[in-house]
Amino acid sequence: MNILILGSGGREHALAWAVMQNPKCDKLIVAPGNAGIAAIAECATFDINDGATVVSFVEENAIDFVIIGPEAPLAAGVADDLRAAGVLTFGPSKAAAQLEASKSFTKEICDASGAPTAGYAHFTDPEAAKAYIREQGAPIVVKADGLAAGKGVIVAMDLDTALAAIDDMFGGEFGAAGAEVVIEEFMDGEEASWFILCDGENVLPVGTAQDHKRVGDGDTGLNTGGMGAYSPAPVMTDSVVQKAMDEIVKPTVAEMAKRGMPYQGVLYAGFMIKDGQPRLVEYNCRFGDPECQVLMMRLGAQALDLMLATADGTLDQAQVNWADDHAMTVVMAANGYPGAYEKGSAIRGLDALPEDSKNMVFHAGTAEKDGQIVAVGGRVLNVTARGDSLQEARDRAYAMIDQIDWPEGFNRSDIGWRAL
């Protein structure tokens, strides 16, 4: 079959890599892709957030199946346009994608379904938001209501930081995403990510991971889009998984169906776990980045079969075959990220690295220029490895990093520290 993946990041490189392992894939096109993806698939350039443009491309290129990687096309309703044109599509509808596109919508769903989450209040007025913060005290969490590329969350340990976050959000730092804010109770515990496939009715868990959101070692510094991840996450014990499924995921999926917006795609649930009890931090309506990289490394070719079953409503007949292994990905980012950073620096040493089922460098913000791979984004490479233990996966990943010659980049040195 001919397959189209929308997106250009490390997540999409990992999805492309897994899809290409499956003999069902005859031809793969990724739009817009990146320099790493271009080495394994055809890349195309068009507006992936415009449904009519995507549908035209699909029809002109005889595409059988579309996998939507990032959140922006989902929030724009591209999946709806594709399904209306009769195209098999992996990704939720615009209505269902509100679970990520609007934090206040998610809280409303939690309230209706009884899913345990942080206490919260929703504001459209900065002065009212500040009054609430002063009343509640710190620590407290301030979130831009809309899509902010993983960066619209401020965990404020003091009042000044929280109040400044309100000024920043209503002042336009996160664009339209910050026109409304959700202020949440601070939850302590250990955070983990769980990925569940949903076909509108059936649910199938596909794996756990733990992301590292802070820019610095020891989980210090600013929040980022993610500086590394590993899978599986030991904190997601059988007992925690069962509670999360029974108390959070299944009630959410049932509530969405009841509202006439059945969820079809991957549901990425972020939990805070304390004393064996999971509480929902947030939902995302696509694979996490960089969590997708470790999941695809472990799933391999079966990832395509699972996504097809999600899209055609046959998840009840599917199962996940996990190897008893571990995977880790370490993000290499441009110096200065998540603040200002320079683009265009050359990355050397990638050609000498292994590319197989246990070692991969997934590209995120890269391009090819004059025969060289250059950095064009904040998060640039995802150095990913599998091993029989997490320590083995870690050793492999950091050994590859040692061979990459890119003085303009940096990485955390402690990915996996909670588990190790």
C-alpha positions as CSV (number, residue, x, y, z in Angstrom):
1,M,0.0,0.0,0.0
2,N,1.0,3.6,-0.5
3,I,1.3,5.5,2.8
4,L,1.6,9.2,3.6
5,I,2.9,10.5,7.0
6,L,2.4,14.1,7.8
7,G,5.1,15.9,9.9
8,S,8.7,16.7,10.0
9,G,10.1,15.8,13.5
10,G,11.8,13.0,15.3
11,R,8.4,11.4,15.9
12,E,7.7,11.3,12.2
13,H,11.2,9.8,11.4
14,A,10.5,7.1,14.0
15,L,7.1,6.4,12.5
16,A,8.5,6.3,9.0
17,W,11.3,3.9,10.1
18,A,8.8,1.5,11.7
19,V,6.4,1.7,8.7
20,M,9.2,0.9,6.3
21,Q,10.0,-2.4,8.2
22,N,6.5,-3.7,7.3
23,P,6.1,-5.5,3.9
24,K,2.6,-4.0,3.6
25,C,4.3,-0.7,2.8
26,D,5.0,-0.4,-1.0
27,K,5.7,3.3,-1.0
28,L,6.1,5.9,1.7
29,I,5.9,9.7,1.3
30,V,6.5,12.0,4.3
31,A,5.4,15.7,4.2
32,P,7.4,17.8,4.7
33,G,9.9,15.4,6.3
34,N,13.5,16.2,7.2
35,A,17.1,15.2,6.1
36,G,17.0,11.9,8.0
37,I,13.6,10.9,6.6
38,A,14.7,11.8,3.1
39,A,17.3,9.0,3.4
40,I,14.5,6.3,3.8
41,A,11.4,7.8,2.1
42,E,10.2,10.3,-0.4
43,C,9.6,13.8,1.0
44,A,7.0,16.3,-0.3
45,T,6.3,19.9,0.5
46,F,2.8,21.3,0.9
47,D,0.6,22.8,3.6
48,I,-0.2,19.8,5.9
49,N,-2.6,21.9,7.9
50,D,-4.9,22.5,5.0
51,G,-7.3,19.6,4.5
52,A,-8.2,20.3,0.9
53,T,-4.5,20.5,-0.1
54,V,-3.8,17.2,1.8
55,V,-6.8,15.5,0.1
56,S,-5.7,16.6,-3.3
57,F,-2.2,15.3,-2.8
58,V,-3.6,12.0,-1.5
59,E,-5.8,11.6,-4.6
60,E,-3.0,12.6,-7.1
61,N,-0.6,10.1,-5.5
62,A,-3.0,7.2,-5.0
63,I,-2.4,7.1,-1.2
64,D,-4.1,4.3,0.6
65,F,-3.4,5.3,4.2
66,V,-2.5,8.6,6.0
67,I,-0.8,8.8,9.4
68,I,-1.0,12.3,11.0
69,G,2.0,12.9,13.2
70,P,1.7,16.3,14.9
71,E,-1.2,18.0,16.7
72,A,-1.7,21.1,14.5
73,P,-3.2,19.2,11.4
74,L,-5.5,17.3,13.9
75,A,-6.7,20.5,15.5
76,A,-7.3,21.9,12.0
77,G,-9.6,19.0,11.1
78,V,-7.4,17.4,8.5
79,A,-8.5,13.9,9.6
80,D,-12.1,14.9,9.1
81,D,-11.4,16.1,5.6
82,L,-9.5,12.9,4.7
83,R,-12.3,10.6,6.1
84,A,-14.9,12.6,4.3
85,A,-13.0,11.8,1.1
86,G,-13.0,8.1,1.9
87,V,-9.3,7.9,2.9
88,L,-8.2,5.5,5.7
89,T,-6.7,7.8,8.3
90,F,-4.9,7.5,11.6
91,G,-5.7,10.4,13.9
92,P,-8.7,11.8,15.7
93,S,-11.3,14.2,14.4
94,K,-11.1,17.9,15.1
95,A,-13.8,17.6,17.8
96,A,-12.0,14.7,19.5
97,A,-8.6,16.5,19.2
98,Q,-9.9,19.1,21.6
99,L,-8.6,16.8,24.3
100,E,-5.2,18.3,23.4
101,A,-6.2,21.6,21.8
102,S,-8.1,22.8,24.8
103,K,-7.1,22.1,28.4
104,S,-10.4,23.5,29.7
105,F,-12.2,21.0,27.5
106,T,-10.2,18.1,28.9
107,K,-11.0,19.3,32.5
108,E,-14.7,19.3,31.5
109,I,-14.4,15.7,30.2
110,C,-12.6,14.7,33.5
111,D,-15.4,16.3,35.6
112,A,-18.1,14.5,33.5
113,S,-16.4,11.1,33.6
114,G,-15.1,11.3,37.2
115,A,-11.5,10.9,36.1
116,P,-9.0,11.9,38.9
117,T,-7.0,15.0,38.0
118,A,-5.7,18.2,39.5
119,G,-8.1,20.8,40.9
120,Y,-8.4,23.7,38.5
121,A,-10.0,27.0,37.4
122,H,-10.3,28.5,33.8
123,F,-9.8,32.2,33.1
124,T,-10.1,34.6,30.2
125,D,-9.2,37.7,32.3
126,P,-5.7,38.2,33.7
127,E,-6.7,40.1,36.8
128,A,-9.2,37.4,37.8
129,A,-6.5,34.8,37.2
130,K,-4.0,36.7,39.4
131,A,-6.6,37.0,42.2
132,Y,-7.1,33.2,42.1
133,I,-3.3,32.6,42.3
134,R,-3.0,34.9,45.3
135,E,-5.8,33.1,47.0
136,Q,-4.5,29.6,46.2
137,G,-0.8,30.3,46.9
138,A,2.3,28.5,45.4
139,P,3.4,26.0,44.2
140,I,0.8,26.2,41.4
141,V,0.7,25.4,37.7
142,V,-0.3,27.9,35.0
143,K,-1.2,26.5,31.5
144,A,-2.0,28.1,28.2
145,D,-5.3,26.7,27.2
146,G,-4.5,26.0,23.6
147,L,-1.6,24.4,21.6
148,A,1.8,25.7,22.5
149,A,4.2,23.1,21.2
150,G,4.7,21.5,24.6
151,K,5.9,24.8,26.1
152,G,2.8,26.5,27.5
153,V,3.0,25.1,31.0
154,I,4.7,27.0,33.8
155,V,5.2,25.1,37.1
156,A,5.5,28.0,39.4
157,M,7.2,27.3,42.8
158,D,6.5,30.9,44.0
159,L,3.8,33.5,43.5
160,D,6.0,35.9,41.5
161,T,6.7,33.2,38.9
162,A,3.0,32.4,38.7
163,L,1.9,36.0,38.3
164,A,4.6,36.6,35.7
165,A,3.3,33.6,33.8
166,I,-0.1,35.2,33.6
167,D,1.4,38.4,32.2
168,D,3.4,36.4,29.6
169,M,0.4,34.3,28.5
170,F,-2.1,37.1,28.2
171,G,0.7,39.3,26.8
172,G,1.0,37.0,23.8
173,E,4.1,34.9,24.5
174,F,2.3,31.7,23.4
175,G,0.2,33.4,20.7
176,A,-3.5,32.5,20.6
177,A,-2.8,29.5,22.8
178,G,-2.5,31.8,25.8
179,A,-5.7,33.9,25.2
180,E,-7.2,31.6,27.9
181,V,-5.5,30.0,30.8
182,V,-6.1,27.0,33.1
183,I,-4.6,27.3,36.6
184,E,-4.1,23.9,38.3
185,E,-3.3,22.6,41.7
186,F,0.4,21.5,41.9
187,M,0.6,17.7,41.9
188,D,3.7,16.0,43.2
189,G,4.8,12.4,42.4
190,E,6.4,10.7,39.5
191,E,5.2,11.5,35.9
192,A,4.8,8.9,33.2
193,S,3.2,8.6,29.8
194,W,0.9,5.9,28.6
195,F,-0.1,5.4,24.9
196,I,-3.4,3.8,24.1
197,L,-4.9,3.1,20.7
198,C,-8.6,3.8,20.3
199,D,-10.8,2.9,17.3
200,G,-13.8,4.9,18.6
201,E,-15.0,2.0,20.7
202,N,-12.1,-0.4,21.6
203,V,-9.0,0.5,23.4
204,L,-5.6,-1.2,23.2
205,P,-2.6,0.0,25.3
206,V,0.6,0.1,23.3
207,G,3.2,1.0,25.9
208,T,4.5,3.2,28.6
209,A,7.4,5.7,28.6
210,Q,8.9,8.5,30.8
211,D,9.8,11.8,29.2
212,H,12.3,14.3,30.6
213,K,10.7,17.8,30.1
214,R,13.2,20.0,31.9
215,V,16.3,21.2,29.9
216,G,18.9,20.4,32.6
217,D,20.3,17.4,34.4
218,G,18.3,16.4,37.5
219,D,15.1,17.8,36.0
220,T,16.2,21.4,36.4
221,G,15.7,24.5,34.3
222,L,13.0,25.4,31.8
223,N,10.3,23.1,30.4
224,T,11.0,21.9,26.9
225,G,9.3,19.8,24.3
226,G,11.2,16.8,25.8
227,M,15.0,16.1,26.2
228,G,14.8,12.3,26.2
229,A,12.7,9.3,27.1
230,Y,12.8,5.7,27.9
231,S,10.4,2.7,27.7
232,P,9.0,0.9,29.6
233,A,8.4,3.2,32.6
234,P,8.8,1.1,35.9
235,V,6.4,3.5,37.8
236,M,3.6,2.2,35.5
237,T,3.1,-1.0,37.5
238,D,0.3,-3.5,36.6
239,S,-1.8,-2.1,39.4
240,V,-1.3,1.6,38.3
241,V,-2.0,0.6,34.7
242,Q,-5.3,-1.1,35.7
243,K,-6.4,1.9,37.8
244,A,-5.5,4.3,34.9
245,M,-7.5,2.2,32.5
246,D,-10.6,1.8,34.7
247,E,-10.7,5.2,36.3
248,I,-9.3,7.5,33.6
249,V,-9.0,6.1,30.1
250,K,-12.2,4.0,29.7
251,P,-14.4,6.7,31.3
252,T,-12.9,9.3,29.0
253,V,-13.4,7.3,25.8
254,A,-17.0,6.5,26.9
255,E,-17.7,10.2,27.6
256,M,-16.3,11.2,24.2
257,A,-18.5,8.6,22.4
258,K,-21.5,9.8,24.4
259,R,-20.9,13.4,23.1
260,G,-20.8,12.2,19.5
261,M,-17.1,12.7,19.1
262,P,-15.7,9.1,19.3
263,Y,-11.9,9.0,19.7
264,Q,-10.0,7.3,16.9
265,G,-6.2,7.4,17.0
266,V,-3.6,7.3,19.7
267,L,-4.5,8.7,23.1
268,Y,-1.4,9.9,24.9
269,A,-2.2,10.2,28.6
270,G,0.3,11.9,30.9
271,F,-0.1,10.8,34.6
272,M,1.2,12.0,37.9
273,I,1.6,8.9,40.1
274,K,1.8,9.1,43.9
275,D,1.4,6.2,46.3
276,G,0.2,4.0,43.5
277,Q,-2.6,6.3,42.4
278,P,-2.5,7.9,38.9
279,R,-4.0,11.3,38.3
280,L,-4.4,12.8,34.8
281,V,-1.9,15.6,34.0
282,E,-3.0,16.0,30.4
283,Y,-4.1,14.2,27.2
284,N,-2.4,14.6,23.9
285,C,-4.0,13.4,20.6
286,R,-0.8,12.1,18.9
287,F,2.3,10.2,19.8
288,G,4.6,12.0,22.2
289,D,7.9,13.3,20.9
290,P,10.4,11.9,22.0
291,E,8.3,9.0,23.5
292,C,7.3,7.9,20.0
293,Q,11.0,7.2,19.2
294,V,11.4,4.6,22.0
295,L,8.0,3.0,21.3
296,M,8.7,2.6,17.6
297,M,12.1,1.2,18.4
298,R,10.5,-1.5,20.5
299,L,7.4,-2.1,18.3
300,G,9.1,-2.2,14.8
301,A,7.0,-3.4,11.9
302,Q,3.9,-4.2,13.9
303,A,3.3,-0.5,14.5
304,L,1.8,-0.2,11.0
305,D,-0.6,-3.1,11.6
306,L,-1.7,-1.6,14.9
307,M,-2.3,1.8,13.3
308,L,-4.3,0.2,10.4
309,A,-6.5,-1.7,12.9
310,T,-7.1,1.6,14.8
311,A,-8.1,3.3,11.5
312,D,-10.4,0.6,10.2
313,G,-12.1,-0.2,13.6
314,T,-10.7,-3.7,14.2
315,L,-8.6,-3.1,17.3
316,D,-10.6,-5.8,19.1
317,Q,-8.8,-8.3,16.9
318,A,-5.3,-6.8,17.4
319,Q,-2.7,-7.4,20.0
320,V,0.7,-5.9,20.8
321,N,3.7,-8.3,20.8
322,W,6.3,-6.8,23.1
323,A,9.8,-8.0,23.3
324,D,11.1,-8.0,26.9
325,D,13.5,-5.2,26.3
326,H,14.1,-1.5,26.9
327,A,14.7,1.6,24.7
328,M,16.1,5.0,25.4
329,T,16.3,8.2,23.3
330,V,18.5,11.2,24.1
331,V,17.7,14.5,22.5
332,M,20.5,16.6,21.1
333,A,19.4,20.2,21.0
334,A,20.9,23.5,19.7
335,N,22.8,25.6,22.2
336,G,20.4,28.1,23.8
337,Y,17.2,25.9,23.4
338,P,14.5,26.3,24.6
339,G,15.4,30.0,24.3
340,A,17.0,31.6,21.3
341,Y,19.3,29.4,19.2
342,E,21.2,29.7,16.0
343,K,20.4,27.6,12.9
344,G,22.7,26.3,10.2
345,S,25.6,24.6,12.1
346,A,27.0,21.4,10.5
347,I,26.6,18.0,12.2
348,R,29.4,15.6,11.5
349,G,30.0,11.9,12.4
350,L,26.4,10.6,11.6
351,D,27.6,8.5,8.7
352,A,29.8,6.3,10.9
353,L,26.9,5.4,13.3
354,P,25.0,2.1,13.1
355,E,21.4,2.1,11.8
356,D,19.7,-1.2,12.7
357,S,16.9,-2.5,15.0
358,K,19.0,-1.6,18.1
359,N,20.7,1.7,17.2
360,M,19.1,4.6,15.3
361,V,19.5,8.4,15.1
362,F,16.1,9.9,14.4
363,H,16.3,13.4,12.9
364,A,14.1,16.2,14.2
365,G,15.3,19.7,13.2
366,T,17.7,18.9,10.3
367,A,18.1,19.7,6.7
368,E,20.7,18.9,4.0
369,K,22.8,21.7,2.6
370,D,25.8,21.4,0.3
371,G,26.1,17.7,1.1
372,Q,26.1,18.3,4.8
373,I,23.5,17.7,7.5
374,V,22.8,21.0,9.3
375,A,20.7,21.9,12.3
376,V,17.6,24.0,11.6
377,G,15.5,23.5,14.8
378,G,15.8,23.6,18.6
379,R,15.6,19.8,19.1
380,V,17.7,18.4,16.4
381,L,18.6,14.7,16.8
382,N,17.1,11.8,18.8
383,V,19.9,9.3,19.5
384,T,18.0,6.1,20.2
385,A,19.0,2.6,21.3
386,R,17.5,-0.7,22.5
387,G,18.9,-3.2,25.0
388,D,18.1,-6.1,27.2
389,S,18.2,-3.7,30.1
390,L,17.7,0.0,30.5
391,Q,21.4,0.4,31.4
392,E,22.4,-1.4,28.1
393,A,20.1,0.9,26.1
394,R,21.6,3.9,27.9
395,D,25.2,2.9,27.3
396,R,24.5,2.4,23.6
397,A,22.8,5.7,23.2
398,Y,25.5,7.7,24.9
399,A,28.2,5.8,23.1
400,M,26.6,7.0,19.8
401,I,26.4,10.6,21.1
402,D,30.2,10.5,21.9
403,Q,30.8,9.9,18.2
404,I,28.7,12.9,17.0
405,D,30.7,16.0,16.2
406,W,28.4,18.9,16.8
407,P,29.9,21.6,19.1
408,E,26.9,23.8,18.6
409,G,24.6,21.3,20.3
410,F,24.1,19.9,23.8
411,N,22.2,17.0,25.6
412,R,21.3,16.0,29.0
413,S,23.7,13.4,30.5
414,D,21.2,11.8,32.9
415,I,18.3,10.4,30.8
416,G,16.7,7.5,32.7
417,W,18.1,8.6,36.0
418,R,14.8,8.0,37.9
419,A,14.7,4.3,36.8
420,L,18.5,3.7,37.1
